[in-house]
Amino acid sequence: GVKPEEAIFVGDSVEADYRGAEKAGLHALLIDRTEKQKQSDLRTIKNLKEILSQIN
């Protein structure tokens, strides 16, 4: 297994997915295919291909 801080959770719901992942200690990415999300504190991607660009 991996430690929570070594994992990335990708979801499409700010509260259920993104905030939930953060509360569990995971890195979170919000997939925003329509680019409607305007909250600047969120790490967002437009499609799954962009995940690699978010990995440090």
N, C-alpha and C positions, 0 to 999 in steps of 0.2 A: 504494500500500500504506500501511499504518499501522505505527507503531513498536509493539513489544510492550507497552510501558507504556500505550499508548493503546487497547489491545484488552481485551475481556472474554471469558473462556472460561467457558462454562456446561457442567457435567457432573454425572453422578450417582454417580461413584466418587471417594471421598476420595483414595486413593493415585494411581490412574491419571489422573484428570481434574484434580482440584483441586490436588494437590501437584505434578503434572506441569506444569500451567499456571504455577504460582508459580515453579517452577525455570526455566521458559522466559522469565520476566519479564513474564508476562501477569497481569492482574487476574483473579481466580478467583471464581466463584460455584458453590455446590453446590445442585443442585435436589434437595430433600428432600420429595417429595410425601407421604410417610407421617409426617413429622416425628419420625423415629427418631434422627436425628443429634444428639448431645448435646455435641460438642466446641465449646467456646465460642470458639475461635480461628478458626472457619470463618464466612465470609459465606454465609448460606443463603437460599434462596427456596423457596416452596411450589409455585409454578407459573410459567410463562414470563411471565405478565402482570406479575409483580413485578420483572422486570428493570429497567424504567424507574425504579422507586423506588430502585434501587441505583446509578444513574448520577449522578455528581457533576457 
